Amino acid sequence: MQPHEIEAIHRNHLRRMAKQRCLVVATQLALFLLFIGIWEGLARANAINVLIFSYPSKMWQLFWSMILDGSLLPHVAITVGETVVGFLLGTLLGTLLATLIWWSPFLSRVLEPYLVVGNSMPKVALGPVFIVGLGPGLVSVIAMGCAISVIITTIVIYTSFKEVNPNYVKVVQTLGANKRQTFTMVILPATIPTILSTLKVNVGLSWVGVIVGEFLVSQKGLGYLIIYGFQVFNFTLMKVMKIPALLVRAGVPSR
């Protein structure tokens, strides 16, 4: 096969892939618009309770008015800030704990059952504990965002440490490397892809944790506005606040 024929086949393959991507996006958009249209039509025809379900045009009006009057941005900024702090703390603590467990086989045997129990426990249950221990405020919300990601970070990174090819470890130890050198020269470089993947997951976990924390205790943030809308039966506000929450979450790559 000639080079120009291979190049032509490659171009055709790229065009087919581009068409498939466009078709997928177009279908997703069509389904979304169909859902919005049916929702709006049912509301206009009084086929659904607009007090409970609201409708897209009313939600858009409220969303746009909150952007124009500047009342939405401070809440978004607070939630994003809390998420960033909780994400950094959860990732740092989880990585340090995973390193300590890998470093000490004794500590690994001691803490392993606690990690399993902690991972299976619903993190939302820790909310009241944080409120009582840390007080109703910003610190409790950040602690919630941290707690929801720290255990899974520890487990994933520690597991990746253990799964490093043992032959690599044996080679550097044969050459006289100590524990610290083995970690910095073999273990850590080999697990960088896993750590980066964990970072992406942790952003989403911390975001969920912060929103839940704001449900429970905060007087600012997107979670607060969602629960406030529910409490005063303003379901349009409650649904509108899910829009920036979903937009911010959608902006975080999942892989």
N, C-alpha and C positions, 0 to 999 in steps of 0.2 A: 504494500500500500504506500502510495506516494505521500510526501509531507503535506501537500496542499489538500489531499483527500482527507487526511487525518484532521487538518485544521477545519475543513468544511464540516466534518462530522461533529467536531467539538462545538462549532458555532451553532449548529442545529440543536445540539443538546442544550446549550445555554438558552436558546430561544424557547425551547419546550419548557425548561424549568421556569423561565420568566413568565410564560403564559400560565403555567400551573399556579405560580404564586399570585398572579393577578386574579385568576379565577377564584382562588381561595379567599382572597381579600374581598373581592366583589360579592361572593356568596355570604361572607360574614356580615358585610355592610347591609346587604339586602335583607338578611334575617333580622338584623337589629332594627332597620327602618320599618320592616313589617311588624315587629313587636311594638314599636313606638306607635305606629299607625293604628293598630288594633286597640291598644291601650287608650289612645286619645279618642278613637271613635266610640268605644264603650262608655267612656266618661261623658262625652257629649250627648250620647243617647240615654244617659241616666241608667245604663245597664249595670253599673257598679257604683258603690258608695264612694263618692268623690272625697268625702271627709276622711275616710280611711285610706283609700288607694291614691288619692290625688290624681293628677294627669300631667303629661309631659310639658305642655305649654305653660301651665301654671308654675311648675317646678323651674322651668327655664327663666320665667319672669322673676321669680324670687332669687334665683342664683345670680342672674345678671345684675339685679338691683343691689345685692349684697357686695358684688364686685365694685360697682360704681360708687357706692357710699363708703367703701373702705372697711366695712364691718367684718368681712370674711378673712382678709389677709392676716390680721393679727392672730386669729385662731389657728389658721394653717401654719403660720410661722412657729407658734408655740408647740404644736403637735410635732412638726418636723424637728424642731430643736430637741425636744424630749426624746424623740426616736434616735437622733444622732448620738446623744449622750448614752442612752441605754444600749444602743448597738455597740458603741466603742467599749463600754464597760463589760458587756456580756462577752464580746469577742476576746478582749484582753484577759479577763478572768478565766474564761473557758480554755484558752490556749495555755495559760500558765498552769492551770490545774491539770490539763492533759500532759504537759511536760513533766510535772512533778510525779504523776502516776507512772509515766513511762520510766522515769529516772529511778524510781524505787519500786521493785517488785513487791515488797512488803506492803507499801501504801496501796498498790494496785489491788492486792487481795483484800485489803481492809475496806476500800472505798467502792469496789465494784458493785456489791449489792445495793449500796445507797444510791449509786448512779442509776441503776435499773429502776429502783423504786421512784426516785425523783423524776425520771423521764416518763414513767407511766402515770404519775400524779397530774391531774388537771391544774395547770398553773394559775388559772383564774381563782382557785381556792386560796391562793396566797395573798390575794388582794386585801381582805380584812386584816390579815396578819401584818402586812406592811403599814396599813392605816393606823393600827394600834401601836405598832412599834416605832414608826417613823413620823407619825402625825399626818393629818389630812393636808396634803400639799404637793408641791412639785417633786419632792424627793420620793414620795410613795409611787408616783406615776413612773418616774425614771426607774425605780427599783423593779416595778412590774415589767417594764420593757427589757430590763437586764435579765430578770429571772427566767423569762420565757425562752431566752436563747442560750443562756450560759451552760445548761446541762447538755443540751443537744450538741453544742459546740465541743464540750469536753469529750463526749462519747465519740463523735465523728473523727475528731483530730487524733485522739488516743488510738482509735482503731486503725487509722491510717499510719500512725507511727509503728504499730505492731505488724502491719502488713508489708512494710518495706522488705525488699529481698534480703534475706539473712546472709546471702553470699557477699553482698556489698559490705555488710557490717564485719564479717569475718576477715575480709581483705584488709580493711583499715586497721582492725585490731591486730592482725598479724604484723602489720607494719609499725605497731607500737602506739596506736591512737588510744587515748584514754576516753572516759565516758563523755566528757564535754566535747572533745574533738569528733567523736563518733556522731554525736547529735548534730553539731554544726556543719560537719562535712558530708554526712550521709543522710541521716534521718530527716532533718529539716528541708534540705533541697529536694529530696524525693517526694515530700508531701506538700510542696508549695501549691500544686494544682488543687489538691483537696482543700487546703486552707482558703484559697481564693473562692472556690465553690461554696464553702461554708459561709464566707463573708456575704455572698449574694443572698443566701437563704436567711441569714441572720437579720438583714435589713427588713425583710418581710415579717419575720417573727417579732422583732422589736416594735415594728409599726403596729401589729396586732396587739401586742402587750400594752403599748401606750394608749391605744384607743380604749381597751378594756379598763385600764387604770383610770382614764378620764371619765368613763361611765360611773365609776364608783366614788370618786373623791374630788375631781377637779372642777373648777368654776370657769375654766377657759379651755379652748381647744376643740377640735372637731368631735371628739367623743362626748364632751360636755354638751355641745349643741345638739347632737343626736339624742341623747337621753333627755335633755331639756324639752325638745320638740315632742318626745313621747309623753313626758309628764304633763304638758299643757295641751295635749291632744292636737298639736300642730304637726300633723303627719307629713305635710308638704315640706316643712323645715327639716324634719327627720330624714326624709328621703333625699332632699337636696344636699345635705351634708355628707351623704355617702358618695356624691359625685367627686369632690376633691380628694376624699379618702381613696377612692378607687383609682383616680388619675395618678396620684402620687405613687400608689402601690404598683400600678401598671408601668410606671417609668423605671422601675427597678428590674434589671434583667434577672431572669430565673435560672439561667444556665450559661 
